[in-house]
Structure formats: C-alpha cells, structure tokens
Amino acid sequence: MRLENRVAIITGVSHAGQVGFALASAFAREGAKLAIASRSEERVKARANELQAQGANVIGIPADLTSEEGARHLVQETVSRFGRIDILVNLAGGLTKYGPTHELSLAAWESELNNNLRSTFLCSREVSPVMKQQGGGAILNFSTAGGVQGASPMMLAYNCAKAGVDALTRTLAKEWKNDGIRVNSLGPGLIVTQSNLESMKPSREDLEKKWVSKEQIIEAALFLVSSAGDGVTGAILPVQGRGV
C-alpha cells in the first residue's frame, strides 16, 4: 500500500460523487489515516460515516478554512487524533462565480479568492510547523488546466485565484525544501463528475478526448504525495485528457 500509516488531511470533501470523496476513498485503500474537512457539518460527517463503512480510519471535521480559526482547528484536531500529519490536500474551493467581468461584484471576487487561494494559504501555513517538526511532508494543491495561459473568459476571479495557487505552490516548494516539505499542484481539465456531466452535457467525443476521469486524478495525486514522488517539488502537473 502506497500510503500505509500516513496521515492525510483532505479539504473540500462534501459530496459523495465529487473528487474529494474519491480521493479520500483511494487514500484509505492505500492505507492512509484520514481527516476530511468541509464547511457543512452534516455533509462531512456523512462522508466520514461512508468512509468508515468502507473500512477507513477517518474523522470528519467541519471547518471554515477561509478563517485562521478554521484552519487551526482542522490541524489541531488531526494531530490530536493521529499524532502527526504527513499529507495535506488543498481541494476546498472550486468555480462558483461565472459571468462577465463587468458584472462581478467585489463580494463575489473576494469570495472566489478566499475559497480557492486564502484557504490553501491558511491550511498550508498551519500545517507547516507540524511537518517541519516531523522532518517533512507533502502538500498537494489544485490549480487549473493550462494555468494562466489557459485562462478562460467569464471566470476572472477563479482564474486569478488559481494563478495565486500556482505562485504559492512554487514559492513554498522553494521555501520549505530544506525542511523536507514537498509542495506540488495538479492542474486538471474538466473532470467527469455527475454534477459536471449534468451541467455541461459534453459530447461523447469531448468526453473521451478532453475530459479527465476521477481515476486519472487519483493516480496523479497518489504519485505526488507518495514516496514515488519524493524527488518532485514545485511542480504543477497538468492532467488534461488525451485530446489536449
């Protein structure tokens, strides 16, 4: 098992059909002990119960990760339960503000940046002293396909947040390299989830060539957080489908 006896935090685990829950399930199968987080207490507890039914050693922690208190609570609860933290996956966030820039309110701009960039910063900062004391760890962030060069219109706040995640990934990788903390990012394309399929209704050709399965995301993530990726830090790995 690739993650045997590792302790992993995965943020943004809310809905059963989404990437966060798929990652948590895969990490558990690979031997990891898990702390999963979401704003919604009801949802994160439900996901924890489902994972426990699969045999996972997991705790569900409700937390607002855009606040210092929420990030601190997540890390403290994880250490209290498991004694260490080997892996942090910053998945919380996502695209929620889509539309023309002239209609983007300041509140919507701040919300998108907070959910995607601020949460990644706060959780990474909070977990770093624990990892440094242990002698190392792995942080995995989530960017977007193509980075700044692939920025799509109508998604200004989200694109800017993910550009910030790229900068954060590269900066922390250099800053924490001597502490044994590896910091990398995945840049996925459109992911095959039920909500994405229902909202975007892709053609069969697009689905086969341009979309990314949850399994492809899982395998890339496992590489970057396991011992197989020990020589990799500061990378932003694109996972964009066969047709890109």
Sine and cosine of phi, psi and omega as CSV:
sin_phi,cos_phi,sin_psi,cos_psi,sin_omega,cos_omega
0.00,0.00,0.73,-0.68,-0.16,-0.99
-0.96,0.27,-0.37,0.93,-0.04,-1.00
-0.84,-0.55,0.50,0.87,-0.07,-1.00
-0.86,0.51,0.79,-0.61,0.03,-1.00
0.92,0.40,0.18,0.98,0.12,-0.99
-0.99,0.11,0.52,-0.86,0.07,-1.00
-0.95,-0.31,0.82,-0.57,-0.08,-1.00
-0.82,-0.58,0.72,-0.69,0.20,-0.98
-0.99,-0.16,0.75,-0.66,0.12,-0.99
-0.82,-0.58,0.87,-0.50,0.00,-1.00
-1.00,-0.05,0.33,-0.94,0.05,-1.00
0.96,0.27,0.52,0.85,0.03,-1.00
-0.99,-0.15,0.99,-0.12,-0.14,-0.99
-0.83,-0.56,-0.78,0.62,-0.06,-1.00
-0.95,-0.32,0.61,-0.79,-0.10,-1.00
-0.90,0.44,-0.51,0.86,-0.08,-1.00
-1.00,-0.01,0.12,0.99,-0.10,-0.99
-0.98,-0.20,0.04,-1.00,-0.13,-0.99
-0.91,0.41,-0.63,0.77,-0.05,-1.00
-0.85,0.53,-0.71,0.70,0.00,-1.00
-0.93,0.37,-0.61,0.79,0.04,-1.00
-0.89,0.45,-0.67,0.74,0.06,-1.00
-0.89,0.46,-0.70,0.72,0.00,-1.00
-0.87,0.49,-0.69,0.72,0.02,-1.00
-0.88,0.48,-0.70,0.72,-0.02,-1.00
-0.92,0.39,-0.67,0.74,0.03,-1.00
-0.87,0.49,-0.66,0.75,0.02,-1.00
-0.89,0.46,-0.67,0.74,0.03,-1.00
-0.88,0.47,-0.49,0.87,0.01,-1.00
-1.00,0.04,0.12,0.99,0.14,-0.99
0.98,-0.19,0.05,1.00,-0.05,-1.00
-0.97,0.22,0.54,-0.84,0.24,-0.97
-1.00,-0.02,0.65,-0.76,-0.24,-0.97
-0.84,-0.54,0.62,-0.78,0.30,-0.95
-0.86,-0.52,0.87,-0.49,0.02,-1.00
-0.93,-0.36,0.51,-0.86,-0.10,-0.99
-0.70,-0.71,0.54,-0.84,0.10,-1.00
-0.36,-0.93,0.37,-0.93,0.09,-1.00
-0.89,0.45,-0.61,0.79,-0.11,-0.99
-1.00,0.10,0.90,-0.43,0.04,-1.00
-0.88,0.47,-0.67,0.74,-0.03,-1.00
-0.87,0.50,-0.72,0.70,-0.06,-1.00
-0.94,0.33,-0.69,0.72,-0.07,-1.00
-0.93,0.36,-0.55,0.83,0.06,-1.00
-0.93,0.37,-0.62,0.78,0.04,-1.00
-0.90,0.44,-0.68,0.73,0.02,-1.00
-0.91,0.41,-0.62,0.78,0.04,-1.00
-0.89,0.46,-0.66,0.75,0.02,-1.00
-0.89,0.45,-0.65,0.76,0.02,-1.00
-0.91,0.42,-0.64,0.77,0.03,-1.00
-0.93,0.37,-0.64,0.77,0.05,-1.00
-0.88,0.48,-0.60,0.80,0.03,-1.00
-0.91,0.42,-0.40,0.91,0.07,-1.00
-1.00,0.07,-0.05,1.00,0.02,-1.00
0.98,-0.19,0.14,0.99,-0.04,-1.00
-0.98,0.21,0.53,-0.85,0.17,-0.98
-1.00,-0.08,0.99,-0.16,-0.23,-0.97
-0.58,-0.82,0.54,-0.84,0.19,-0.98
-0.83,-0.56,0.61,-0.80,0.07,-1.00
-0.97,-0.25,0.82,-0.58,-0.10,-0.99
-0.85,-0.52,0.94,-0.35,0.09,-1.00
-0.96,0.27,0.76,-0.65,-0.03,-1.00
-0.32,-0.95,0.63,-0.78,0.16,-0.99
-1.00,0.02,0.98,-0.21,-0.13,-0.99
-0.99,0.14,0.06,1.00,0.15,-0.99
-1.00,0.06,-0.02,1.00,0.04,-1.00
-0.92,-0.40,0.51,-0.86,0.05,-1.00
-0.87,0.49,-0.62,0.79,-0.01,-1.00
-0.90,0.44,-0.66,0.75,0.00,-1.00
-0.91,0.42,-0.72,0.70,0.02,-1.00
-0.90,0.44,-0.66,0.75,0.01,-1.00
-0.90,0.43,-0.67,0.74,0.01,-1.00
-0.88,0.48,-0.68,0.73,0.00,-1.00
-0.87,0.49,-0.74,0.68,-0.03,-1.00
-0.93,0.38,-0.69,0.72,-0.02,-1.00
-0.89,0.45,-0.67,0.74,0.00,-1.00
-0.92,0.40,-0.59,0.80,0.02,-1.00
-0.92,0.39,-0.72,0.70,0.02,-1.00
-0.91,0.42,-0.64,0.77,0.02,-1.00
-0.87,0.50,-0.62,0.78,-0.04,-1.00
-0.99,0.16,-0.71,0.71,-0.18,-0.98
-0.93,-0.37,-0.26,0.97,0.07,-1.00
1.00,0.04,-0.17,0.99,-0.02,-1.00
-0.28,-0.96,0.14,-0.99,0.11,-0.99
-0.62,-0.78,0.88,-0.47,-0.02,-1.00
-0.98,-0.18,-0.47,0.88,-0.12,-0.99
-0.66,-0.75,0.69,-0.72,0.17,-0.99
-0.82,-0.57,0.83,-0.55,0.10,-0.99
-0.93,-0.36,0.92,-0.38,0.00,-1.00
-1.00,-0.01,1.00,0.01,-0.03,-1.00
-0.95,-0.31,-0.24,0.97,-0.03,-1.00
-0.85,0.53,0.61,-0.79,0.02,-1.00
0.78,-0.63,-0.72,-0.69,-0.01,-1.00
0.93,-0.36,0.15,-0.99,-0.01,-1.00
-1.00,0.07,0.89,-0.46,0.05,-1.00
-0.80,-0.60,-0.25,0.97,-0.04,-1.00
-0.90,-0.44,0.98,-0.18,-0.04,-1.00
-0.85,-0.53,0.83,-0.56,0.00,-1.00
0.34,-0.94,0.09,-1.00,-0.03,-1.00
-0.90,0.43,0.55,-0.83,-0.09,-1.00
-0.87,0.49,-0.59,0.81,-0.06,-1.00
-0.93,0.37,-0.23,0.97,0.05,-1.00
-0.98,-0.18,0.00,1.00,-0.04,-1.00
-0.98,0.18,0.90,-0.43,0.00,-1.00
-0.98,0.19,0.33,-0.94,0.05,-1.00
-0.88,0.47,-0.62,0.78,0.01,-1.00
-0.89,0.45,-0.66,0.75,0.01,-1.00
-0.92,0.38,-0.65,0.76,0.07,-1.00
-0.85,0.53,-0.76,0.65,-0.03,-1.00
-0.91,0.41,-0.61,0.79,0.01,-1.00
-0.88,0.47,-0.71,0.70,-0.03,-1.00
-0.92,0.40,-0.66,0.75,0.04,-1.00
-0.92,0.38,-0.64,0.77,0.01,-1.00
-0.90,0.43,-0.72,0.70,-0.07,-1.00
-0.91,0.41,-0.58,0.82,-0.10,-1.00
-0.99,-0.15,-0.67,0.74,-0.10,-0.99
-0.99,-0.17,-0.75,0.66,-0.03,-1.00
-0.88,0.48,-0.68,0.74,0.00,-1.00
-0.89,0.46,-0.64,0.77,0.03,-1.00
-0.89,0.45,-0.70,0.71,0.05,-1.00
-0.88,0.48,-0.76,0.65,-0.09,-1.00
-0.90,0.43,-0.69,0.72,-0.01,-1.00
-0.92,0.38,-0.64,0.77,0.03,-1.00
-0.91,0.42,-0.71,0.70,0.01,-1.00
-0.88,0.47,-0.65,0.76,-0.08,-1.00
-0.94,0.33,-0.57,0.82,-0.06,-1.00
-0.99,0.11,-0.32,0.95,-0.13,-0.99
-0.88,0.48,-0.66,0.75,0.02,-1.00
-0.89,0.47,-0.58,0.82,0.04,-1.00
-0.90,0.43,-0.73,0.68,-0.01,-1.00
-0.91,0.41,-0.64,0.77,0.02,-1.00
-0.88,0.48,-0.68,0.73,-0.01,-1.00
-0.90,0.43,-0.56,0.83,0.02,-1.00
-0.97,0.23,-0.36,0.93,-0.07,-1.00
0.98,-0.20,0.16,0.99,0.09,-1.00
0.53,-0.85,0.01,-1.00,-0.01,-1.00
0.14,-0.99,-0.01,-1.00,-0.01,-1.00
-0.74,-0.67,0.76,-0.65,0.07,-1.00
-0.90,-0.44,0.76,-0.65,0.02,-1.00
-0.85,-0.53,0.88,-0.48,0.04,-1.00
-0.98,-0.20,0.21,-0.98,0.06,-1.00
-0.86,-0.51,0.87,-0.50,0.04,-1.00
-0.98,-0.21,-0.59,-0.81,0.01,-1.00
-0.59,-0.81,0.40,-0.91,-0.07,-1.00
-0.86,0.51,0.75,-0.66,0.08,-1.00
0.99,0.12,-0.18,0.98,0.00,-1.00
0.85,0.53,-0.54,-0.84,-0.03,-1.00
-0.88,0.48,-0.62,0.78,-0.04,-1.00
-0.92,0.40,-0.43,0.90,-0.02,-1.00
-0.99,-0.17,0.26,0.97,-0.07,-1.00
-0.87,0.49,0.79,-0.62,0.00,-1.00
-1.00,-0.06,0.47,-0.88,0.05,-1.00
-0.93,0.37,0.27,-0.96,0.07,-1.00
0.96,0.28,0.17,0.99,-0.07,-1.00
-0.71,-0.71,0.64,0.77,-0.18,-0.98
-0.85,0.53,-0.79,0.62,-0.08,-1.00
-0.90,0.44,-0.68,0.73,0.02,-1.00
-0.89,0.46,-0.72,0.69,0.01,-1.00
-0.87,0.50,-0.68,0.73,0.01,-1.00
-0.92,0.40,-0.62,0.79,0.04,-1.00
-0.89,0.46,-0.70,0.72,-0.03,-1.00
-0.95,0.31,-0.51,0.86,0.14,-0.99
-0.89,0.46,-0.62,0.79,0.08,-1.00
-0.91,0.43,-0.63,0.78,0.05,-1.00
-0.89,0.46,-0.64,0.77,0.06,-1.00
-0.87,0.49,-0.73,0.69,0.00,-1.00
-0.90,0.43,-0.66,0.75,0.04,-1.00
-0.88,0.48,-0.69,0.72,-0.01,-1.00
-0.86,0.52,-0.77,0.64,-0.06,-1.00
-0.92,0.38,-0.63,0.78,-0.02,-1.00
-0.93,0.38,-0.74,0.67,-0.02,-1.00
-0.92,0.39,-0.54,0.84,0.05,-1.00
-0.86,0.52,-0.66,0.75,0.02,-1.00
-0.96,0.29,-0.66,0.75,-0.08,-1.00
-0.93,0.38,-0.58,0.81,-0.11,-0.99
-0.96,-0.29,0.14,0.99,-0.04,-1.00
-0.86,0.51,-0.70,0.72,-0.03,-1.00
-0.95,0.31,-0.21,0.98,0.08,-1.00
-1.00,-0.03,0.01,1.00,0.02,-1.00
0.99,0.16,0.24,0.97,0.00,-1.00
-0.99,-0.16,0.88,-0.47,0.05,-1.00
-1.00,-0.06,0.70,-0.71,-0.01,-1.00
-0.79,-0.61,0.89,-0.45,-0.01,-1.00
-0.72,-0.69,0.12,-0.99,-0.01,-1.00
-0.60,-0.80,0.54,-0.84,0.17,-0.99
-0.98,-0.20,0.64,-0.77,0.07,-1.00
-0.89,-0.45,0.99,0.16,-0.08,-1.00
-0.98,0.21,0.48,-0.88,0.20,-0.98
-0.99,0.14,-0.39,-0.92,0.03,-1.00
-0.91,0.41,0.80,-0.60,-0.10,-1.00
-0.98,-0.19,0.67,-0.74,0.00,-1.00
-0.96,0.28,1.00,-0.09,0.14,-0.99
-0.80,-0.60,0.34,-0.94,-0.06,-1.00
-0.88,0.48,-0.67,0.74,-0.02,-1.00
-0.91,0.42,-0.64,0.77,0.03,-1.00
-0.91,0.41,-0.66,0.75,0.01,-1.00
-0.89,0.45,-0.68,0.73,-0.03,-1.00
-0.93,0.37,-0.60,0.80,-0.07,-1.00
-0.99,0.12,-0.52,0.85,-0.13,-0.99
-0.96,-0.29,-0.36,0.93,0.07,-1.00
0.72,0.69,0.90,0.44,-0.03,-1.00
-0.94,0.34,0.43,-0.90,0.12,-0.99
-0.95,0.30,0.29,-0.96,0.02,-1.00
-0.88,0.47,-0.62,0.79,0.01,-1.00
-0.90,0.44,-0.73,0.68,0.02,-1.00
-0.89,0.46,-0.65,0.76,-0.02,-1.00
-0.88,0.47,-0.64,0.77,-0.05,-1.00
-0.97,0.24,-0.53,0.85,-0.15,-0.99
-0.97,-0.26,-0.52,0.85,-0.18,-0.98
-0.92,-0.40,-0.28,0.96,-0.03,-1.00
-1.00,-0.06,0.34,-0.94,-0.07,-1.00
-0.88,-0.48,0.71,-0.70,0.02,-1.00
-0.99,0.13,0.36,-0.93,0.08,-1.00
-0.88,0.48,-0.55,0.84,0.01,-1.00
-0.90,0.43,-0.60,0.80,0.05,-1.00
-0.92,0.40,-0.63,0.77,0.06,-1.00
-0.90,0.44,-0.69,0.73,-0.01,-1.00
-0.86,0.51,-0.74,0.68,-0.05,-1.00
-0.91,0.41,-0.63,0.77,0.05,-1.00
-0.91,0.42,-0.66,0.75,0.01,-1.00
-0.91,0.42,-0.69,0.72,0.01,-1.00
-0.87,0.49,-0.63,0.78,0.06,-1.00
-0.86,0.50,-0.72,0.69,-0.12,-0.99
-0.96,0.27,-0.44,0.90,-0.03,-1.00
-0.98,-0.18,-0.18,0.98,-0.03,-1.00
-1.00,-0.09,0.01,-1.00,0.00,-1.00
-0.90,0.43,-0.37,0.93,0.04,-1.00
-0.87,0.49,-0.49,0.87,-0.02,-1.00
-0.98,-0.18,0.34,0.94,-0.06,-1.00
-0.86,0.50,-0.43,0.90,-0.01,-1.00
-1.00,-0.04,0.17,0.98,-0.09,-1.00
-0.88,-0.47,0.83,-0.56,0.15,-0.99
-0.49,-0.87,0.55,-0.83,-0.03,-1.00
0.99,0.17,0.19,0.98,-0.03,-1.00
-1.00,-0.01,0.57,-0.82,0.16,-0.99
-0.88,-0.48,0.99,-0.16,-0.17,-0.99
-1.00,0.01,0.90,-0.43,0.03,-1.00
-0.97,0.22,0.71,-0.70,0.11,-0.99
-0.78,-0.62,1.00,-0.04,-0.28,-0.96
-0.83,-0.57,0.17,0.99,0.03,-1.00
1.00,-0.03,0.31,-0.95,-0.12,-0.99
-0.96,0.29,-0.37,0.93,-0.10,-1.00
-1.00,-0.05,0.04,1.00,-0.07,-1.00
-1.00,-0.03,0.00,0.00,0.00,0.00
